Amino acid sequence: MNQEKLADRLQAELKSKLKKKFQCVFEGIAKAGNSTLLNQIYTELYIIEGGTAEVNDEHEIRQIETASRKVDSLEITIEQEDIFKASTGRDQPIRTVLTKGVAGIGKTVLTQKYTLDWAEDKANQDIQFIFPFTFRELNVLKEEKFSLVELVHHFFTETKEAGICSFEDFQVVFIFDGLDECRLPLDFHKTKILTDPRKSTSVGVLLTNLIRGKLLPSARLWITTRPAAANQIRPQCVDLVTEIRGFTDPQKEEYFKKKFRDKKQAKMIISHIKTSRSLHIMCHIPIFCWITATVLEDVLKTREGGEMPKTLTEMYIHFLVVQAKVKNVKYDGGAETDPHWSPESRKMIESLGKLAFDQLQEGNLIFYESDLTECGIDIRAASVYSGVFTQIFKEERGLYQDKVYCFIHLSVQEFLAALHVHLTFIKSGVNVLEVPETTSEKFNSRNCSEMLVLFKSAVDKALQSPNGHLDLFLRFLLGLSLQTNQTLLRDLLTQTGSSSQTKQETVQYIKKKLSENLSTEKNINLFHCLNELNDRSLVEEIQQSLRSGRLSTDKLSPAQWSALVFILLSSESSEEGLDVFDLKKYSGSEEALLRMLPVVKASNKALLSGCNLSGRSCEALSSVLFLQSFNLKELILSDNDLQDSGVKLLSVGLKSQNCTLETLSLSGCLITEEGCTSLASALNSNPSHLRELDLSYNHPGDAGMKLLLAGLKDPHDGSLTVAGLCLFSPSDSCQLTINTNTLHTNLKLSDNNRKVARVPEVQSYPDHPDRFDVFPQLLCSNGLSGRCYWEVEWRGQVYISVSYRTITRKGDGDDCMFGNNDQSWNLRCYDDGPRSVGHNNKVTSISSSVSNKVAVYVDCPAGTLSFYTVSSHTLIHLHTFNTTFTEPVYPGFLVWSGSSVCLC
Ligand SMILES: Nc1ncnc2c1ncn2[C@@H]1O[C@H](COP(=O)(O)OP(=O)(O)OP(=O)(O)O)[C@@H](O)[C@H]1O
């Protein structure tokens, strides 16, 4: 048979083998007989290009609706079948792809789906052979010698039978899943170069050379890994890094719809998940979806509503309890209401915990019979165990038909390992983490509680691990120390432990570590730990790390940003802590804003002033305004060069019926008439909730002003729909001059006539008909008939006013005092801020924050007089008088004793 025909036949055989192998996924129920078809449950994942060869350590989620995703130009998404096809603009062919993703994000499932689609002739038919490997399988061959060809023959016997000994002439893809589980030495510096695929050597050397591109350079490679282990491969060896970000919100729903074919049940589960923000966020990780589905199916069956799990630890505890219950009911003939933990199941969890821990410490993820026996697991009963606790533990046929065992998912092993450490400590006071070489001098166990020593050593060990293999373990261990979590496990844990003081000291220890120079990945895991510990200062801690540059915003990968966002959103303190989102507290940059949009979305007030934002931010914010579930009431964008183009983009969102923004500040954003036009039309088309609009320090021009005013008029009664409109432009600022002829003799000028103070001594001013003789008042010489803006500072008690020139100057009647007649208007200011406004003897109280600086804006043609307090970068509207000015108005002041006023 010629080579081509042979290859075709082999391809058909390989496809048929891979189809069989991957058409079903093990979702923990294999033993129970209901294996699941991969095509039936497979839900599209959100995958992005994660930078070039620069491999950094990474983590968690992406939580943003599709609406905002499409405008997020920071990310290039990739379809599952196009993993070797990079975005345009790259001319080099892609040989090696490294796909990163956190635990349970769907790396294995993705590689399986890719292979299955190929085997079923659905995609990538240009590939002649796909050879999928897992590092788990390869680890077993650590001590053996193979050539590359022999290795392929070994795993894919049909290639050997077909007698194919050379793969150079074929389009071949090798998949290596789970680099984080790799126990083979991959030493890119020392390993000798090997180019001959027929030369026998250790598997580690084979892989190193394959990845280097020395061995079989024509083949393509796809390696998957948890982020923390990605750095085992030299960046130069990787052509494309991609990242699985899990499910987007619509994908989450799709998952549950596929999982629960009963539409009613699916709907109920989805709406239940949506009620808990953190649970909903967690479900971006497929394994959580699966665990959540398992837990909720049970929770909803047995109790109405109830508290939903909020943290990772809580979720896994629920999962364990559900398993115990299922075992009890299904296999032991118990009733749903019986205690879940029989002495046998308790014993089994203890044994499984010991196995999980011992093997995790060794870095082992598959075990042999001898490992089970060592942990007191009866080997004959092992298959029963795996049948019983199918969803925790599974039995596989390994190579050579040996029976091997592993946990249903690595995260379950990590959880049980933590449970083991916890249980052993509670029961016997033994700290199993304390092996002699790690007993650090730093801990003086006589001074700290024993438990604290345990936690500290766990933190240290996790930080020492180069591939992060104890990261999740640490999160679980700390999570288990919470009383609330121990209560959930009450029948399993006969005694509980850990005090709030231990918790506090653990938190302090973690914070100390956070202040050291750790990798981003470690930093983020420690944030997760604080979250598991329910620590309320977490948000502040994250802000500090970002602000100080300990977490450099330039170096954070998209996934790390998402992890921060996830922690911020799910942390307990976020309920109040994120009420006001102040970008500068994190990092005053556009990148930070774009990455933290989900936090903006969850906040009531977003302070984004002076952060170098551009149109990109406007576009993204606009998409947030479109969202239904959005809380934002105040958006402060002042002092960013957004320009007309930015405002146009923002206006798209302002038009949305979902937009319930009450305050918008665009002060000093370089907006001209064009920007005002789009803003006016947006505000006109949306029955807006907007109460305050600050457009000060822009250049709207007359036409822009008119448009805006028209756009903001109520169609029914013609009144302004926005109470606090601030429209002045830089050209409206006036330089006020005090008219010394009006000055009362107890008012003294200083600072080049910019400051007026009330003094007890009578000043020797000449008599003048314009001078106020009883009230300590003055007027400026500026007669205003257009638009004018000025700012004033004061001490003590003053009235800041405008008045017609005709106001009476002599005597102590109301016709003389600012605000007490129809000739004048005032704002009454006190030591603690403005308290009321007055006109024609009518005083109206206003609310204001503490302040001693106000701005006044008068628009004579429009008939408005507005007062604002001035606080950094923002004008906060106090009050607007609407009237018709019949003659020019003059700024003026009344200065009570011990007070002074200053023109800014
Ligand atoms: N695309 C998907 N559609 C439906 N379910 C999925 C998908 N991806 C993952 N899952 C579910 O999540 C579980 C975990 O996925 P998988 O084993 O692929 O994660 P992983 O990223 O390889 O994790 P680890 O790094 O811990 O090995 C699967 O068993 C399956 O139940």
The ligand as an SDF file (V2000), in Angstrom:
LIG
                    3D

 31 33  0  0  0  0  0  0  0  0999 V2000
  -17.0920   23.5510   27.6670 N   0  0  0  0  0  0  0  0  0  0  0  0
  -17.6850   22.8910   28.6500 C   0  0  0  0  0  0  0  0  0  0  0  0
  -18.9950   22.5940   28.5830 N   0  0  0  0  0  0  0  0  0  0  0  0
  -19.6040   21.9270   29.5850 C   0  0  0  0  0  0  0  0  0  0  0  0
  -18.9820   21.5330   30.7000 N   0  0  0  0  0  0  0  0  0  0  0  0
  -17.6880   21.8140   30.8440 C   0  0  0  0  0  0  0  0  0  0  0  0
  -16.9730   22.5030   29.8300 C   0  0  0  0  0  0  0  0  0  0  0  0
  -15.7120   22.6520   30.2270 N   0  0  0  0  0  0  0  0  0  0  0  0
  -15.6300   22.0710   31.4300 C   0  0  0  0  0  0  0  0  0  0  0  0
  -16.8060   21.5670   31.8130 N   0  0  0  0  0  0  0  0  0  0  0  0
  -17.1080   20.9170   33.1180 C   0  0  0  0  0  0  0  0  0  0  0  0
  -16.0860   21.2900   34.0350 O   0  0  0  0  0  0  0  0  0  0  0  0
  -15.3630   20.1470   34.4760 C   0  0  0  0  0  0  0  0  0  0  0  0
  -13.8880   20.4970   34.5850 C   0  0  0  0  0  0  0  0  0  0  0  0
  -13.3410   20.7710   33.3210 O   0  0  0  0  0  0  0  0  0  0  0  0
  -11.8620   20.3830   32.9250 P   0  0  0  0  0  0  0  0  0  0  0  0
  -11.4700   19.1080   33.5640 O   0  0  0  0  0  0  0  0  0  0  0  0
  -11.7510   20.5130   31.4640 O   0  0  0  0  0  0  0  0  0  0  0  0
  -11.0570   21.5440   33.6390 O   0  0  0  0  0  0  0  0  0  0  0  0
   -9.5150   21.8490   33.5850 P   0  0  0  0  0  0  0  0  0  0  0  0
   -9.3800   23.2540   33.1630 O   0  0  0  0  0  0  0  0  0  0  0  0
   -8.8230   20.8310   32.7740 O   0  0  0  0  0  0  0  0  0  0  0  0
   -9.1340   21.7660   35.1240 O   0  0  0  0  0  0  0  0  0  0  0  0
   -7.7480   21.3830   35.8640 P   0  0  0  0  0  0  0  0  0  0  0  0
   -6.7620   22.4770   35.6000 O   0  0  0  0  0  0  0  0  0  0  0  0
   -8.0970   21.3820   37.3060 O   0  0  0  0  0  0  0  0  0  0  0  0
   -7.3540   20.0750   35.3200 O   0  0  0  0  0  0  0  0  0  0  0  0
  -15.6920   19.0710   33.4650 C   0  0  0  0  0  0  0  0  0  0  0  0
  -15.6430   17.8080   34.0490 O   0  0  0  0  0  0  0  0  0  0  0  0
  -17.0830   19.4310   33.0290 C   0  0  0  0  0  0  0  0  0  0  0  0
  -18.0170   18.9460   33.9720 O   0  0  0  0  0  0  0  0  0  0  0  0
  1  2  1  0
  2  3  1  0
  2  7  2  0
  3  4  2  0
  4  5  1  0
  5  6  2  0
  6  7  1  0
  6 10  1  0
  7  8  1  0
  8  9  2  0
  9 10  1  0
 10 11  1  0
 11 12  1  0
 11 30  1  0
 12 13  1  0
 13 14  1  0
 13 28  1  0
 14 15  1  0
 15 16  1  0
 16 17  2  0
 16 18  1  0
 16 19  1  0
 19 20  1  0
 20 21  2  0
 20 22  1  0
 20 23  1  0
 23 24  1  0
 24 25  2  0
 24 26  1  0
 24 27  1  0
 28 29  1  0
 28 30  1  0
 30 31  1  0
M  END
$$$$
